[in-house]
Amino acid sequence: MSKVIFVTGAGRGLGTDIAREALAAGHQVVATGRRPEDVEKALGGPQVNLLVTELDITSLEDAHSAARTAVERFGRIDVLVNNAGSFLAGYFEEISPAQLRQQIETNLFGPMNVTRAVLPVMRGQRSGHVITLSSSAGVVGGEFGGAYAASKFAVEGWMESLRHDVAPYNIRTTIVEPGMFRTELLGDASTDWAELSIDDYAPRTAPTVEAWKSMNGRQSGDPVKLAQTLVAIAAQDEPPLRFIAGADALDAVEAKAQELLAQVKASRESHDLAHADTTA
């Protein structure tokens, strides 16, 4: 059955792929981006089932305007895909406070803004599905990625909690945790690098930046296949609460799960030992 699918960041990368695959599957698509002309060009021009509208996700006013425009055109919003985001890379001390705040503003408050604008529509319908792109970095932190991981760990906590808030209104949620996909996230338009420089980090910073840059366009994951999978998930009556995408992400999340279980076991043993000492 055709659905109205609202996609953020549809002007390039995975957002374009999601919008294109949703249109091909017969859905009505609201494709948004900061530059509507780029979105329309990326998707091949005007189409009957396509609405292109301006949306800077860091603007709550933009989010409400885009949601109103979507309802005026299609009458409803069935699926929100929070795809837009950016990548800030660098060692924590070399990332300026302003850069860190902007990363959180984009990757956390951005999808929150759009979701805040769309949820009243879904509640009114008593149906809907919020899909938010997190990352394997939202589960497993790593060197040079502290700011990005912080934003995505926050997304995970928000979305896990949101599930309970909206379930009574027949609204579903899905967290998507991709690994390395060729989504243009490492391209100049989506990536920022730490703007400070500290001598202690210098021998590691330059080669790490070059290593990250060299991966752009060479990641193992196929974004078109990911987009097809997400469109299929959007059509499900009982979508998954979490979708881990890519072999690298599956391995990383599984390893983190095992690590957590080991830490739980060690903590329980320490707790039991301490309790035994106090009752001896």
N, C-alpha and C positions, 0 to 999 in steps of 0.2 A: 504494500500500500504506500502511495506517495506521501512523503512527509515534507514539512518545511524545515530546512536545516540552515542554521545561522552559523557562519564560519568567520572567525576573526583571523586577521593576518593572511588574507586570501590573495595578496598581490604577488607573492613569490613562494617558492619552496613548498613545504608540505601543505600549507593552506591552499595554494593553487591546486595541488593534486587532489585534496579532499573535495574542494568545490567542483572540480572537473568530474571526478568519479561519481559524486552525488548527482550531478546533472545527467550523466550517462546512465545512471540507475533509475532515472525517471522522477527524481525528487525536485522540489522547488527549493532554490538556494538563495540565501541572502549572503552575498560575498562582501566582506567589509575590509577596509584598509585605510591608512592615512591618506593615500592618494588614489581616489576612485578610478582615475584614468588608467593607472597602472594595473589595477585589478581587472578592469574591463578588457584591457589589451591582453593580459595574461590568459584570460578565459575565452578569447576569440571574438569579442564584441557582444553586442546586445543579443539576448535570447529570451524567449517567451517565459521560461521558468526561472530566469535569473534576475535578481535585483542586486545591483551594485550600489553601495552607499558608504559614505565617509565615516570612519571610526578610528579615533586615536584612543586606545583602550585606557590610557592614563587619565582620560577626561570622562567623568561621570555624566556630564551633560551630553557629550557625544554618544555615550552608551544609551541613554534614555531616548535620544533623538533617533538613533538607528533602530531601536526596538519598536518605537512608534511607527517608523516608516515601514518596517517589516510587516507589522500587523495591518497597516493601511493597505498594503499591496496584497498580502496573502491571507490575512484574516487570523493567523495564528503563528506560533513558533513551537515546533515539536521537539527540536534537538538544537542545543547550543554546543558548538565545538570551540572551546577556548584554546586556540592554537597559537595566537600571536605571542611573541616573547623575544628576548634577546639573551646574549651570552657575554658575561663579563669574566675574563680570565686573568689570573695573576695571584701572586702570593699576598696573603692578607695584609701585611704591613705596607705593601706597595700599592694597594688599592685605596684611593682617597675616600674619606667619609661620604663625599658627595656622590662618587661613583657607586658606592655600596647602596646608598639610599635610592639611587635611580634604578639599580638592578631590582631591588625589592618593589619599588613603585611599578615597574613594568611587569615583572613576572608574578607578583602576588596581588598587588592592589589592582592591576590591570584586569585580570580575569574576575576578580571580585566585583569591580565596577560593572562589567558586562553582565555578570550573573545577577547582580542586584537589580539591573534594569529589566532582565528577562524573566526572573522568577515570578513577578506579579502576573505576567501573561500566562505562565504555566500553571500557577495556582488557580487562576480563573478558569482554565480549561480542565483542571483536575487531571492533568497529564503533562509529561515532559521528560526530558533526558538531558542532563548536563554532563558533557564529556570534557575533561580538562587535561591538557597535555602537561604532564610532569616530566620526569626523566629518570633513568637509572641513577642519576646523580641526586635524585630526591630520596633515594634509599641508601646509597653508598657514597659517602664523601671521599674525595680524593685530592691529591696534591694539585695546587694551582687552580682549584675550582671551588674554593670556599664560599665566595659570594654567590655564585650560581647555585651551588648546593644548598646554601641557606635559603635562597628564594624558593627552591623546589621542595625542600623539606617542609617549609611553611605551607606550600600548596597542598602537600600530602595531608598535613594535619587538618587544614581547613576543609578539604574535600571529604575526608573520613568523617568529620563531624557533621558537615552539611547533609550527608546521607540521612542522618537521623532526623534532622530538622524538617526535611521536605518529604520524607517517605509517606506521611499521612495523606498527602495530596497527590499520590500516585506519580511522583516525580522521582526518577531514577538518577543515579550518579555513576560515573565511571572515571577512574584515574588511569591514564595511559603513561607507561614508563618505557619510552624508547631507549635503546642503546644508541650506537653510532649509525646514523642514516645519512644519506646524501641529501640533506634538506636545506642546504645553504645557511645553516646556523653558524658555520665557521667562516662564512663570507664576510666581506668588509661591511656590508649593510646591516649585519646582525651581530657582529662581534666587536667588543671593546676590550682593550688591554689596560692593565694597571698603569696609571699615569705617573706614579711616584717611582723613585729609583733609590735603592739602598744597596750600598756596596757589598754587604754580606750576601745578598741574594743574586747579585749580578752574574756570577759564573753559571747559575742555574736558569736565570730568567731568559736570556737571549736564546739558548738552544731549545728551551721548552716552548717559547713562542713560535720558533721556526718549525718545531715538530707538530704543533697544533695546526699551523697554517698549511703544512704539507699534507695534512689529512683531508683538507677541504676538497670535496668531489671524489674522494677515494674511499669513503667509508663503505663498509660491507653491506649495510642495509639499503634495500630498494624502497624509496619513499612512495612509489606508485602502489606497490603491494601493501604497504602500511596503510595508505589512503583507502584502498579497496577494503581492507579488513575493518577499518574504522567506520566506513559507510555501512558495511554489513552489520557491525555491532549497533549502529544507530537505528537499524531496522528491527532489532530484536525486541520482543516484548519483555524479556527478562535479561537485560544486558549484564555483563560481569561488573563487579565492583572495582576490579583492577585488571588491566591488561598489560602484561610485560612483553615488549616487542623487541625481537632480535635475539640471536643466540648469545651475544655478549652480555646483554641485559639479563637474560635468564640465568646465565652462569653467575653473574655478579650478585643478583638478588638472592639466588639460592645460597651462595657462599655467605652472604650477610645473615640470612635466616639461620644457617648452621652456627655462625659465630654468636648470634643472639641466644640461641638455645644453650650453647656452651657457657655463656656468661650467666644465664639464668641458673643453670645447674651449679656453677661455682658459687654464685650468690646464695643459693638455697643451702648449699653445704656449709658456707660460712655462717649463715643465719642459724642453722641447726646446731653448729658447734658452739656458737655464742650462747644460744639458749640452753644448751646442755651445761655449759660452764656456770650459768647463773642458777641452775636448779640442782647442781651437785651438792 
